[in-house]
Amino acid sequence: LLAGVTGAVIGLTSLRVREDFLAIVTMGVAFLFVGIVRQQDVLGGEMGISGIPSHGLGQWGFLALVWVAVLVCILFAGHVKRSWMGFAFDAVADDEETAKVLGLDVKAYKIAAFAMGTAMAGIAGGLYTYYTKFIVPDTFGFIQSVTILSIVAVGGIGSIAGCVVSAVILV
């Protein structure tokens, strides 16, 4: 939930940025966040946080939890894509001005997209942290950002199945 709220705030502050520049701003915010975390002892600072307690599910139970989370995220994304919200997302992505003329609240849909995307990333990050039992500021740095952008570019923006196949191939 915190990741989703953070995404909504980032989306709110990034409303004027479009296309490739949006990806650059997003990566810039990630670098800023890493810099802030490195300076905060309560967040582990440069050394990160270690000694995260075990999830208590065992290896196979945790693997099942990860697969359930993946399936839920894919089903959720598919549901949104086929809903009125998905059509609105497509309209905003294709042509913002036309979407405005049609009466869509472009700002609200952009913020919603950021919030949903970062919420799913937060779920993935939380599962990853429980798997490794530690987290450091560089865990999701520049290389991971480029990897994620590559997955979307290769899989096709807006294609859930393409991004899943692309993730499997590239990762």
Buried (B, 14 or more C-beta within 10 A) or exposed (E): EEBBEBBBBBBEEBEEBEEEEBBEBBBEBBEEBBEEBBEEEEEBBEEBBEEEEEBEEEEEEBEEBBEEBBEEBBEEBEEBBEEEBBEBBEBBBEEBEEBBEEEBEBBEBBBBBBBBBBBBBBBBBBBEBBEEEEBBBBBBBEEEBEBBBBBBEBBEEBEBEBBBBBBEEEE
